[in-house]
Amino acid sequence: MRHPPPDIASGLCYGRTDLPVDALRFDAAVAAMYARLATLLDGRTPAAIHSSPLQRARRAAEVLATSLELRVKEDARLAEMDFGAWEMQPWDAIDRNDLDAWARNVSEFAPPGGESARDIVSRMDAWVRGLRDAAGAMHGVHVAVAHAGPIRLHTASALRLPTTACLSWSLDFGGLCHLRLADDADDSPARLIRWNA
């Protein structure tokens, strides 16, 4: 699930920056997230609630976990992309040549001091491998509250699509992506059950 809206002015590049939630929209956003999740769970209890350490995700995960009588499992691999020197800069202030280089090679290009899409895919895949390595951890529903970039990139990787295949897919704040992962990483690709539900 994507986190609720952060408190930030429009037009700024943000990723790994630990932004607060938009307090005016937080309660309604989390209530909508819980309703979406309850529909998906249909009476089941998740095996775990995982969260990015960034407060815009962590705060929502804590509310969901409390409602489900679970504890949050925080994991830095679920954090948003690190835009390095671009963080908190107006998009129109970033060097046009750098933006063009990024657009030409989203998978490999990393902003100065930041991450590439491939870096995010690697850490998200490592997170899933960690779940698989834990005894029986892949059984049941695992809920992760994370960020649009990693969710899109992980979805592409899990479906065995090109790295950037899902980058243009709309994912609302609080939106839910439901993937059914194979028990074995070498089995068939994941199945996409719901997107932006």
N, C-alpha and C positions, 0 to 999 in steps of 0.2 A: 504494500500500500504506500502511496505517496503521502508524505507528510502534509499537515495543514499549511495554509499560507504563512510565509514569514513576514516580519515587519521590516520592509525595505522599500525604498523609492523605486519606481520603475526606471528602466533604462540602464541599470547597473549590472555588471558582470559579477555574479556571485556563485560560489560553489562550496568549497570547504569552509568558508567563513561561517562561524557559529552564530547565526542570526537568531534573535528571539522570535517567538511566534507572534502573529498579529493577534493581540489580546481581544480585539473586538470581534474577530471571526473564529477564534479558537474553539470555544464551546460548541458552536453550531457545526463546525467542521468535524470535530471528533465525534459528536452525536451521529452525524451522517456516516462517518467511517464505521462506527459500531453497528449501525443498522445494516450497512452493506456486508460487513463481516458476519453478522448474525444470520443473514439470509444464506450466505455461503456455507456456514457451519451447520445449519439446519439441526441444531440441538447438540452437535458434537463439541467437545472441548479441544482446543488446539494443543498439540504436543508442546509448543513453545511460542513465545512472542520474542522476536529478535528486533534489534533496533540499531540504527546508526547512532554514534555518540553525539551527533549534533542536536542541540536542544529542540529544534523545530520538529525533528522526528522523535527524539527521546521522550518529550513531554506527552505526545500523543500515544506512544507505545505504553507509557506508564498508566495512562487512563484506561486504555484497552485491557492491559494486563490486570489491573486492579478489578475491573468489571468481570473478568474471567477467572479471578483468583489465581493468577499466575505471576511469576516474576519476569522481569525483562532481562533478556540476554543481550547485552550490548556488544557490538563488534565493529571495530574501526573499518573493516573491509566493506561495510554497508554505507560508508560516508559518501557524500557527493564528490564529484570530480574536483581536483585541486587545480584551479586556474592559475596558480603561481602569481606572477607579476600582474596578471590581469584582474585578480580579485579586487572587487569593490571599485573598479574603474568604470566610468561610463563607456558603454560599447562604442560610442562614436569618438572616444578619445584613444582607443586602441589602434595601433598602427595598421593601416589598411593592408599593407603587404603581408603582415602576420596573419590577419584574418583570412586573406585570400589563400595563403599557404595552408592554413588549417582547413579551409573549405575543400581544397584540392586533395588533402590526405588526412581526413579526420581520424582514421585508424592509428596513424603513426605520429602525427604532429602533436607536440606538447607545447603549450605556452611556456615562456621562460620560467623555469623553476616549478612547472606544473606537471600534470599527467596527460597522457594520450588516452584515447578510447581503448586501445589495446591494454594499457595499464589497468584500467577499470575492469575490463573483461577478465584479466588474469586474477585480480583480487576477488571478484565475485565468484569466479569458478573455484578458487581456493576455498572460499566460504562454503560453497555447496559440497566440495570434497570433504571438508571438515565435518559437515553434518553426516555425510555418508559413512565416514570413518568411525563416528560414534555409534556404539552398539544399538542397532534398531532405531536410530534417530530419524531416518527418512520415513518411517511409518507414521501415519497421521498427518495432520495439517500443521505446517509451520508458517507462522505469520511474521513477515518482516516489514517494519516501517522504515522506509528508506527515501530515496530521491529519484527524480525523473531520469537523470542520466544513467545511473547504475541499473535502474529497473529496465529501461529500454535496451541497454547493452547486454544485460544478462538474458533478457528474453531472446534477443537475436542469437546469442551463443547457445542457449538451451535448445532453441529450435533448429540449430545448425544452419543459420542464415548468415550472410555476410555481416561483418561486425556492425556496419552502419545501417542495416536494413530497417531497423525500428526507430531510428532517431527522429523521423518526422511524425511518428504516431502520437496523436494527442493523448496526454495523460494529465487529467485534472488533479488539483490539490485534493487529497483524500481519495483519489481514484484507486481502484483495485485491479491488479493483474493476477489472474489465477493460472498458474502453470502446474501441470501434473508431470513430475519428474520420474524418469525410470529409476528403478532400484539400483541398477548397475549403470555406471557412466558409459559403458561400452554398448549398452542396449540402444534401442531406437531413440530418436530425439524426444524431447519433452513434447507434451501436447498443450497447446494454448486453449484453455477452457473459457476464460473471460478476459477482455481487455477494457480497461477504463470503465469498469462496471460500478 
